[in-house]
Amino acid sequence: MEARRRLSWLAAMALLLSVAGCGGEAEPPASSSTAGGGEDAAPRATDAREPAEPAAVLDEPIRVSLSALPRDDRRLDVSGATNLPEGSRLQLVVIREASGVSWRQRLQVAEDGNFEAGPLGPGSGLAAGRYTLQLSMSPASVQPPEVRALIGERGEHLSGDWVRESGHGLGRVIEYQVPYELSHR
């Protein structure tokens, strides 16, 4: 046991000494010059990283619009538009007011700010009546990095009538809803 501990100690010291001696040759002082004219022998390399530009943030109130179109099979196709960043992860829910039964679909905002969902509803079709179309944005923590860069790590750059604090303490989110009346002709 003692031999094993001594061997471990020697290996650790050897590793420490080899790391400490890896400095390479010392660089000449920054003020060194050539014999010819006092100019630096070669231009010194500068840090290749440019100063980071301030990240653009979403600086306008969030706009959302939704419209639903009944299909021949009595289910709904829903489309909408928003100024949320491309790739924003959303969820659309259609809720029947009479029973509270709902149908949901996850979606993402396209490059042009539009999104589509559907068909929504049971295979047998939706019953005539009142519904609520509800659109919500997932918390910033589950948004793609490009979206988080614009809305903030906790959605702090989101503003407007549809912005709410997440019920789970995950920052600010979007919750938008509109009533919809479905009638069969």
Biotite code that builds the C-alpha atoms (Angstrom):
import biotite.structure as struc

atoms = struc.array([
    struc.Atom([0.000, 0.000, 0.000], chain_id="A", res_id=1, res_name="MET", atom_name="CA", element="C"),
    struc.Atom([2.848, 2.368, 0.916], chain_id="A", res_id=2, res_name="GLU", atom_name="CA", element="C"),
    struc.Atom([4.576, 1.659, -2.406], chain_id="A", res_id=3, res_name="ALA", atom_name="CA", element="C"),
    struc.Atom([1.391, 2.449, -4.327], chain_id="A", res_id=4, res_name="ARG", atom_name="CA", element="C"),
    struc.Atom([0.944, 5.784, -2.501], chain_id="A", res_id=5, res_name="ARG", atom_name="CA", element="C"),
    struc.Atom([4.605, 6.708, -3.116], chain_id="A", res_id=6, res_name="ARG", atom_name="CA", element="C"),
    struc.Atom([4.217, 5.850, -6.839], chain_id="A", res_id=7, res_name="LEU", atom_name="CA", element="C"),
    struc.Atom([1.078, 8.013, -7.088], chain_id="A", res_id=8, res_name="SER", atom_name="CA", element="C"),
    struc.Atom([2.899, 10.899, -5.393], chain_id="A", res_id=9, res_name="TRP", atom_name="CA", element="C"),
    struc.Atom([5.863, 10.588, -7.790], chain_id="A", res_id=10, res_name="LEU", atom_name="CA", element="C"),
    struc.Atom([3.531, 10.484, -10.818], chain_id="A", res_id=11, res_name="ALA", atom_name="CA", element="C"),
    struc.Atom([1.703, 13.600, -9.600], chain_id="A", res_id=12, res_name="ALA", atom_name="CA", element="C"),
    struc.Atom([4.989, 15.456, -9.057], chain_id="A", res_id=13, res_name="MET", atom_name="CA", element="C"),
    struc.Atom([6.276, 14.428, -12.504], chain_id="A", res_id=14, res_name="ALA", atom_name="CA", element="C"),
    struc.Atom([3.068, 15.705, -14.105], chain_id="A", res_id=15, res_name="LEU", atom_name="CA", element="C"),
    struc.Atom([3.266, 18.968, -12.162], chain_id="A", res_id=16, res_name="LEU", atom_name="CA", element="C"),
    struc.Atom([6.880, 19.560, -13.165], chain_id="A", res_id=17, res_name="LEU", atom_name="CA", element="C"),
    struc.Atom([6.203, 18.769, -16.825], chain_id="A", res_id=18, res_name="SER", atom_name="CA", element="C"),
    struc.Atom([3.284, 21.200, -16.924], chain_id="A", res_id=19, res_name="VAL", atom_name="CA", element="C"),
    struc.Atom([5.252, 23.920, -15.144], chain_id="A", res_id=20, res_name="ALA", atom_name="CA", element="C"),
    struc.Atom([8.082, 23.627, -17.661], chain_id="A", res_id=21, res_name="GLY", atom_name="CA", element="C"),
    struc.Atom([5.855, 24.003, -20.737], chain_id="A", res_id=22, res_name="CYS", atom_name="CA", element="C"),
    struc.Atom([6.221, 27.750, -21.061], chain_id="A", res_id=23, res_name="GLY", atom_name="CA", element="C"),
    struc.Atom([8.405, 27.698, -24.165], chain_id="A", res_id=24, res_name="GLY", atom_name="CA", element="C"),
    struc.Atom([10.973, 30.412, -24.818], chain_id="A", res_id=25, res_name="GLU", atom_name="CA", element="C"),
    struc.Atom([10.407, 33.839, -23.422], chain_id="A", res_id=26, res_name="ALA", atom_name="CA", element="C"),
    struc.Atom([9.148, 36.440, -25.878], chain_id="A", res_id=27, res_name="GLU", atom_name="CA", element="C"),
    struc.Atom([11.251, 39.534, -26.434], chain_id="A", res_id=28, res_name="PRO", atom_name="CA", element="C"),
    struc.Atom([9.999, 42.618, -24.620], chain_id="A", res_id=29, res_name="PRO", atom_name="CA", element="C"),
    struc.Atom([7.450, 44.696, -26.498], chain_id="A", res_id=30, res_name="ALA", atom_name="CA", element="C"),
    struc.Atom([9.932, 47.577, -26.833], chain_id="A", res_id=31, res_name="SER", atom_name="CA", element="C"),
    struc.Atom([12.608, 45.539, -28.635], chain_id="A", res_id=32, res_name="SER", atom_name="CA", element="C"),
    struc.Atom([13.593, 46.943, -31.982], chain_id="A", res_id=33, res_name="SER", atom_name="CA", element="C"),
    struc.Atom([15.775, 45.955, -34.863], chain_id="A", res_id=34, res_name="THR", atom_name="CA", element="C"),
    struc.Atom([19.240, 47.371, -35.294], chain_id="A", res_id=35, res_name="ALA", atom_name="CA", element="C"),
    struc.Atom([18.178, 49.179, -38.452], chain_id="A", res_id=36, res_name="GLY", atom_name="CA", element="C"),
    struc.Atom([15.718, 51.833, -37.542], chain_id="A", res_id=37, res_name="GLY", atom_name="CA", element="C"),
    struc.Atom([13.959, 51.299, -34.269], chain_id="A", res_id=38, res_name="GLY", atom_name="CA", element="C"),
    struc.Atom([10.946, 49.679, -35.956], chain_id="A", res_id=39, res_name="GLU", atom_name="CA", element="C"),
    struc.Atom([9.553, 46.420, -34.688], chain_id="A", res_id=40, res_name="ASP", atom_name="CA", element="C"),
    struc.Atom([11.035, 43.484, -36.595], chain_id="A", res_id=41, res_name="ALA", atom_name="CA", element="C"),
    struc.Atom([7.552, 42.258, -37.441], chain_id="A", res_id=42, res_name="ALA", atom_name="CA", element="C"),
    struc.Atom([4.169, 43.609, -36.589], chain_id="A", res_id=43, res_name="PRO", atom_name="CA", element="C"),
    struc.Atom([2.931, 42.036, -33.377], chain_id="A", res_id=44, res_name="ARG", atom_name="CA", element="C"),
    struc.Atom([-0.027, 39.788, -33.756], chain_id="A", res_id=45, res_name="ALA", atom_name="CA", element="C"),
    struc.Atom([-3.130, 41.275, -32.253], chain_id="A", res_id=46, res_name="THR", atom_name="CA", element="C"),
    struc.Atom([-5.984, 39.383, -30.737], chain_id="A", res_id=47, res_name="ASP", atom_name="CA", element="C"),
    struc.Atom([-7.966, 38.030, -33.699], chain_id="A", res_id=48, res_name="ALA", atom_name="CA", element="C"),
    struc.Atom([-11.239, 38.413, -31.837], chain_id="A", res_id=49, res_name="ARG", atom_name="CA", element="C"),
    struc.Atom([-13.073, 41.590, -32.652], chain_id="A", res_id=50, res_name="GLU", atom_name="CA", element="C"),
    struc.Atom([-14.942, 43.277, -29.851], chain_id="A", res_id=51, res_name="PRO", atom_name="CA", element="C"),
    struc.Atom([-18.368, 41.717, -29.721], chain_id="A", res_id=52, res_name="ALA", atom_name="CA", element="C"),
    struc.Atom([-21.077, 43.893, -31.183], chain_id="A", res_id=53, res_name="GLU", atom_name="CA", element="C"),
    struc.Atom([-23.964, 44.438, -28.839], chain_id="A", res_id=54, res_name="PRO", atom_name="CA", element="C"),
    struc.Atom([-26.521, 41.786, -29.601], chain_id="A", res_id=55, res_name="ALA", atom_name="CA", element="C"),
    struc.Atom([-29.675, 43.026, -31.263], chain_id="A", res_id=56, res_name="ALA", atom_name="CA", element="C"),
    struc.Atom([-32.696, 42.617, -29.052], chain_id="A", res_id=57, res_name="VAL", atom_name="CA", element="C"),
    struc.Atom([-36.383, 42.587, -29.723], chain_id="A", res_id=58, res_name="LEU", atom_name="CA", element="C"),
    struc.Atom([-37.289, 46.193, -29.005], chain_id="A", res_id=59, res_name="ASP", atom_name="CA", element="C"),
    struc.Atom([-40.895, 46.460, -30.175], chain_id="A", res_id=60, res_name="GLU", atom_name="CA", element="C"),
    struc.Atom([-44.151, 45.185, -28.679], chain_id="A", res_id=61, res_name="PRO", atom_name="CA", element="C"),
    struc.Atom([-45.111, 41.668, -29.758], chain_id="A", res_id=62, res_name="ILE", atom_name="CA", element="C"),
    struc.Atom([-47.802, 41.489, -32.413], chain_id="A", res_id=63, res_name="ARG", atom_name="CA", element="C"),
    struc.Atom([-49.848, 38.353, -33.084], chain_id="A", res_id=64, res_name="VAL", atom_name="CA", element="C"),
    struc.Atom([-52.754, 37.577, -35.385], chain_id="A", res_id=65, res_name="SER", atom_name="CA", element="C"),
    struc.Atom([-54.641, 34.294, -35.797], chain_id="A", res_id=66, res_name="LEU", atom_name="CA", element="C"),
    struc.Atom([-57.231, 33.103, -38.267], chain_id="A", res_id=67, res_name="SER", atom_name="CA", element="C"),
    struc.Atom([-58.959, 29.730, -38.523], chain_id="A", res_id=68, res_name="ALA", atom_name="CA", element="C"),
    struc.Atom([-60.390, 28.073, -41.588], chain_id="A", res_id=69, res_name="LEU", atom_name="CA", element="C"),
    struc.Atom([-62.751, 25.102, -41.228], chain_id="A", res_id=70, res_name="PRO", atom_name="CA", element="C"),
    struc.Atom([-61.912, 22.170, -43.483], chain_id="A", res_id=71, res_name="ARG", atom_name="CA", element="C"),
    struc.Atom([-64.376, 19.909, -45.286], chain_id="A", res_id=72, res_name="ASP", atom_name="CA", element="C"),
    struc.Atom([-63.790, 17.279, -42.570], chain_id="A", res_id=73, res_name="ASP", atom_name="CA", element="C"),
    struc.Atom([-64.910, 19.861, -39.908], chain_id="A", res_id=74, res_name="ARG", atom_name="CA", element="C"),
    struc.Atom([-61.452, 20.241, -38.420], chain_id="A", res_id=75, res_name="ARG", atom_name="CA", element="C"),
    struc.Atom([-59.568, 23.543, -38.341], chain_id="A", res_id=76, res_name="LEU", atom_name="CA", element="C"),
    struc.Atom([-56.512, 24.848, -40.120], chain_id="A", res_id=77, res_name="ASP", atom_name="CA", element="C"),
    struc.Atom([-55.100, 27.820, -38.226], chain_id="A", res_id=78, res_name="VAL", atom_name="CA", element="C"),
    struc.Atom([-52.628, 30.339, -39.569], chain_id="A", res_id=79, res_name="SER", atom_name="CA", element="C"),
    struc.Atom([-51.101, 33.403, -38.061], chain_id="A", res_id=80, res_name="GLY", atom_name="CA", element="C"),
    struc.Atom([-48.415, 36.034, -38.172], chain_id="A", res_id=81, res_name="ALA", atom_name="CA", element="C"),
    struc.Atom([-46.150, 37.579, -35.560], chain_id="A", res_id=82, res_name="THR", atom_name="CA", element="C"),
    struc.Atom([-43.049, 39.694, -35.167], chain_id="A", res_id=83, res_name="ASN", atom_name="CA", element="C"),
    struc.Atom([-41.470, 37.086, -32.880], chain_id="A", res_id=84, res_name="LEU", atom_name="CA", element="C"),
    struc.Atom([-38.071, 35.926, -34.183], chain_id="A", res_id=85, res_name="PRO", atom_name="CA", element="C"),
    struc.Atom([-37.801, 33.194, -36.796], chain_id="A", res_id=86, res_name="GLU", atom_name="CA", element="C"),
    struc.Atom([-37.624, 29.793, -35.124], chain_id="A", res_id=87, res_name="GLY", atom_name="CA", element="C"),
    struc.Atom([-39.586, 30.840, -32.024], chain_id="A", res_id=88, res_name="SER", atom_name="CA", element="C"),
    struc.Atom([-41.270, 27.768, -30.582], chain_id="A", res_id=89, res_name="ARG", atom_name="CA", element="C"),
    struc.Atom([-45.003, 28.161, -30.062], chain_id="A", res_id=90, res_name="LEU", atom_name="CA", element="C"),
    struc.Atom([-47.969, 26.022, -29.134], chain_id="A", res_id=91, res_name="GLN", atom_name="CA", element="C"),
    struc.Atom([-51.458, 26.437, -30.524], chain_id="A", res_id=92, res_name="LEU", atom_name="CA", element="C"),
    struc.Atom([-54.419, 25.055, -28.584], chain_id="A", res_id=93, res_name="VAL", atom_name="CA", element="C"),
    struc.Atom([-58.035, 24.885, -29.748], chain_id="A", res_id=94, res_name="VAL", atom_name="CA", element="C"),
    struc.Atom([-60.358, 24.618, -26.719], chain_id="A", res_id=95, res_name="ILE", atom_name="CA", element="C"),
    struc.Atom([-64.056, 23.787, -26.934], chain_id="A", res_id=96, res_name="ARG", atom_name="CA", element="C"),
    struc.Atom([-65.738, 26.113, -24.453], chain_id="A", res_id=97, res_name="GLU", atom_name="CA", element="C"),
    struc.Atom([-68.700, 23.794, -23.724], chain_id="A", res_id=98, res_name="ALA", atom_name="CA", element="C"),
    struc.Atom([-66.564, 20.861, -22.600], chain_id="A", res_id=99, res_name="SER", atom_name="CA", element="C"),
    struc.Atom([-63.027, 22.161, -22.100], chain_id="A", res_id=100, res_name="GLY", atom_name="CA", element="C"),
    struc.Atom([-61.711, 19.487, -24.482], chain_id="A", res_id=101, res_name="VAL", atom_name="CA", element="C"),
    struc.Atom([-58.657, 20.707, -26.347], chain_id="A", res_id=102, res_name="SER", atom_name="CA", element="C"),
    struc.Atom([-56.410, 19.881, -29.285], chain_id="A", res_id=103, res_name="TRP", atom_name="CA", element="C"),
    struc.Atom([-52.855, 21.186, -29.448], chain_id="A", res_id=104, res_name="ARG", atom_name="CA", element="C"),
    struc.Atom([-50.009, 21.408, -31.878], chain_id="A", res_id=105, res_name="GLN", atom_name="CA", element="C"),
    struc.Atom([-46.434, 22.683, -31.532], chain_id="A", res_id=106, res_name="ARG", atom_name="CA", element="C"),
    struc.Atom([-45.092, 24.924, -34.274], chain_id="A", res_id=107, res_name="LEU", atom_name="CA", element="C"),
    struc.Atom([-42.308, 27.352, -35.146], chain_id="A", res_id=108, res_name="GLN", atom_name="CA", element="C"),
    struc.Atom([-42.327, 30.850, -36.607], chain_id="A", res_id=109, res_name="VAL", atom_name="CA", element="C"),
    struc.Atom([-41.136, 30.875, -40.230], chain_id="A", res_id=110, res_name="ALA", atom_name="CA", element="C"),
    struc.Atom([-38.630, 33.348, -41.667], chain_id="A", res_id=111, res_name="GLU", atom_name="CA", element="C"),
    struc.Atom([-41.442, 35.632, -42.844], chain_id="A", res_id=112, res_name="ASP", atom_name="CA", element="C"),
    struc.Atom([-43.098, 35.683, -39.391], chain_id="A", res_id=113, res_name="GLY", atom_name="CA", element="C"),
    struc.Atom([-45.931, 33.359, -40.385], chain_id="A", res_id=114, res_name="ASN", atom_name="CA", element="C"),
    struc.Atom([-46.949, 30.034, -38.859], chain_id="A", res_id=115, res_name="PHE", atom_name="CA", element="C"),
    struc.Atom([-49.502, 27.323, -39.594], chain_id="A", res_id=116, res_name="GLU", atom_name="CA", element="C"),
    struc.Atom([-51.129, 24.531, -37.640], chain_id="A", res_id=117, res_name="ALA", atom_name="CA", element="C"),
    struc.Atom([-53.669, 21.896, -38.449], chain_id="A", res_id=118, res_name="GLY", atom_name="CA", element="C"),
    struc.Atom([-55.730, 20.003, -38.931], chain_id="A", res_id=119, res_name="PRO", atom_name="CA", element="C"),
    struc.Atom([-56.912, 20.439, -35.358], chain_id="A", res_id=120, res_name="LEU", atom_name="CA", element="C"),
    struc.Atom([-59.831, 18.523, -33.892], chain_id="A", res_id=121, res_name="GLY", atom_name="CA", element="C"),
    struc.Atom([-60.933, 14.912, -33.652], chain_id="A", res_id=122, res_name="PRO", atom_name="CA", element="C"),
    struc.Atom([-61.056, 12.686, -36.727], chain_id="A", res_id=123, res_name="GLY", atom_name="CA", element="C"),
    struc.Atom([-64.854, 12.891, -36.633], chain_id="A", res_id=124, res_name="SER", atom_name="CA", element="C"),
    struc.Atom([-64.669, 16.691, -36.814], chain_id="A", res_id=125, res_name="GLY", atom_name="CA", element="C"),
    struc.Atom([-65.424, 19.491, -34.397], chain_id="A", res_id=126, res_name="LEU", atom_name="CA", element="C"),
    struc.Atom([-68.950, 20.090, -33.142], chain_id="A", res_id=127, res_name="ALA", atom_name="CA", element="C"),
    struc.Atom([-70.547, 23.429, -33.901], chain_id="A", res_id=128, res_name="ALA", atom_name="CA", element="C"),
    struc.Atom([-70.063, 25.891, -31.074], chain_id="A", res_id=129, res_name="GLY", atom_name="CA", element="C"),
    struc.Atom([-67.717, 28.313, -29.392], chain_id="A", res_id=130, res_name="ARG", atom_name="CA", element="C"),
    struc.Atom([-63.990, 27.682, -29.184], chain_id="A", res_id=131, res_name="TYR", atom_name="CA", element="C"),
    struc.Atom([-60.935, 29.562, -27.976], chain_id="A", res_id=132, res_name="THR", atom_name="CA", element="C"),
    struc.Atom([-57.791, 29.681, -30.096], chain_id="A", res_id=133, res_name="LEU", atom_name="CA", element="C"),
    struc.Atom([-54.858, 30.026, -27.731], chain_id="A", res_id=134, res_name="GLN", atom_name="CA", element="C"),
    struc.Atom([-51.274, 30.676, -28.833], chain_id="A", res_id=135, res_name="LEU", atom_name="CA", element="C"),
    struc.Atom([-48.436, 30.544, -26.331], chain_id="A", res_id=136, res_name="SER", atom_name="CA", element="C"),
    struc.Atom([-44.692, 30.833, -26.536], chain_id="A", res_id=137, res_name="MET", atom_name="CA", element="C"),
    struc.Atom([-42.445, 28.332, -24.786], chain_id="A", res_id=138, res_name="SER", atom_name="CA", element="C"),
    struc.Atom([-40.162, 29.857, -22.107], chain_id="A", res_id=139, res_name="PRO", atom_name="CA", element="C"),
    struc.Atom([-36.835, 31.299, -23.269], chain_id="A", res_id=140, res_name="ALA", atom_name="CA", element="C"),
    struc.Atom([-34.938, 28.411, -21.665], chain_id="A", res_id=141, res_name="SER", atom_name="CA", element="C"),
    struc.Atom([-36.272, 26.015, -24.334], chain_id="A", res_id=142, res_name="VAL", atom_name="CA", element="C"),
    struc.Atom([-36.049, 28.408, -27.283], chain_id="A", res_id=143, res_name="GLN", atom_name="CA", element="C"),
    struc.Atom([-33.228, 28.065, -29.843], chain_id="A", res_id=144, res_name="PRO", atom_name="CA", element="C"),
    struc.Atom([-30.083, 30.116, -29.018], chain_id="A", res_id=145, res_name="PRO", atom_name="CA", element="C"),
    struc.Atom([-30.792, 32.575, -31.862], chain_id="A", res_id=146, res_name="GLU", atom_name="CA", element="C"),
    struc.Atom([-34.229, 33.318, -30.407], chain_id="A", res_id=147, res_name="VAL", atom_name="CA", element="C"),
    struc.Atom([-32.885, 33.639, -26.834], chain_id="A", res_id=148, res_name="ARG", atom_name="CA", element="C"),
    struc.Atom([-30.313, 36.148, -28.078], chain_id="A", res_id=149, res_name="ALA", atom_name="CA", element="C"),
    struc.Atom([-33.175, 38.410, -29.220], chain_id="A", res_id=150, res_name="LEU", atom_name="CA", element="C"),
    struc.Atom([-35.747, 37.883, -26.472], chain_id="A", res_id=151, res_name="ILE", atom_name="CA", element="C"),
    struc.Atom([-33.340, 37.533, -23.527], chain_id="A", res_id=152, res_name="GLY", atom_name="CA", element="C"),
    struc.Atom([-32.400, 34.576, -21.353], chain_id="A", res_id=153, res_name="GLU", atom_name="CA", element="C"),
    struc.Atom([-35.651, 34.950, -19.391], chain_id="A", res_id=154, res_name="ARG", atom_name="CA", element="C"),
    struc.Atom([-37.732, 36.715, -22.040], chain_id="A", res_id=155, res_name="GLY", atom_name="CA", element="C"),
    struc.Atom([-36.851, 40.110, -20.552], chain_id="A", res_id=156, res_name="GLU", atom_name="CA", element="C"),
    struc.Atom([-36.933, 41.807, -23.977], chain_id="A", res_id=157, res_name="HIS", atom_name="CA", element="C"),
    struc.Atom([-40.526, 40.738, -24.665], chain_id="A", res_id=158, res_name="LEU", atom_name="CA", element="C"),
    struc.Atom([-43.102, 43.516, -24.374], chain_id="A", res_id=159, res_name="SER", atom_name="CA", element="C"),
    struc.Atom([-46.682, 44.190, -25.343], chain_id="A", res_id=160, res_name="GLY", atom_name="CA", element="C"),
    struc.Atom([-50.237, 43.262, -24.435], chain_id="A", res_id=161, res_name="ASP", atom_name="CA", element="C"),
    struc.Atom([-49.686, 39.501, -24.684], chain_id="A", res_id=162, res_name="TRP", atom_name="CA", element="C"),
    struc.Atom([-46.604, 39.230, -22.449], chain_id="A", res_id=163, res_name="VAL", atom_name="CA", element="C"),
    struc.Atom([-47.068, 37.385, -19.143], chain_id="A", res_id=164, res_name="ARG", atom_name="CA", element="C"),
    struc.Atom([-44.846, 35.975, -16.419], chain_id="A", res_id=165, res_name="GLU", atom_name="CA", element="C"),
    struc.Atom([-44.522, 32.226, -16.821], chain_id="A", res_id=166, res_name="SER", atom_name="CA", element="C"),
    struc.Atom([-46.504, 30.263, -14.258], chain_id="A", res_id=167, res_name="GLY", atom_name="CA", element="C"),
    struc.Atom([-43.363, 28.269, -13.455], chain_id="A", res_id=168, res_name="HIS", atom_name="CA", element="C"),
    struc.Atom([-41.026, 31.175, -12.721], chain_id="A", res_id=169, res_name="GLY", atom_name="CA", element="C"),
    struc.Atom([-39.188, 30.741, -16.038], chain_id="A", res_id=170, res_name="LEU", atom_name="CA", element="C"),
    struc.Atom([-39.415, 34.372, -17.110], chain_id="A", res_id=171, res_name="GLY", atom_name="CA", element="C"),
    struc.Atom([-41.694, 36.148, -19.548], chain_id="A", res_id=172, res_name="ARG", atom_name="CA", element="C"),
    struc.Atom([-43.743, 34.394, -22.231], chain_id="A", res_id=173, res_name="VAL", atom_name="CA", element="C"),
    struc.Atom([-46.449, 35.223, -24.761], chain_id="A", res_id=174, res_name="ILE", atom_name="CA", element="C"),
    struc.Atom([-50.066, 34.157, -24.209], chain_id="A", res_id=175, res_name="GLU", atom_name="CA", element="C"),
    struc.Atom([-52.538, 35.204, -26.879], chain_id="A", res_id=176, res_name="TYR", atom_name="CA", element="C"),
    struc.Atom([-56.114, 34.035, -27.343], chain_id="A", res_id=177, res_name="GLN", atom_name="CA", element="C"),
    struc.Atom([-59.136, 34.826, -29.471], chain_id="A", res_id=178, res_name="VAL", atom_name="CA", element="C"),
    struc.Atom([-62.686, 33.433, -29.513], chain_id="A", res_id=179, res_name="PRO", atom_name="CA", element="C"),
    struc.Atom([-63.839, 31.441, -32.519], chain_id="A", res_id=180, res_name="TYR", atom_name="CA", element="C"),
    struc.Atom([-67.371, 30.409, -33.463], chain_id="A", res_id=181, res_name="GLU", atom_name="CA", element="C"),
    struc.Atom([-67.703, 27.243, -35.566], chain_id="A", res_id=182, res_name="LEU", atom_name="CA", element="C"),
    struc.Atom([-70.974, 26.724, -37.369], chain_id="A", res_id=183, res_name="SER", atom_name="CA", element="C"),
    struc.Atom([-71.889, 23.917, -39.757], chain_id="A", res_id=184, res_name="HIS", atom_name="CA", element="C"),
    struc.Atom([-73.920, 24.892, -42.800], chain_id="A", res_id=185, res_name="ARG", atom_name="CA", element="C"),
])
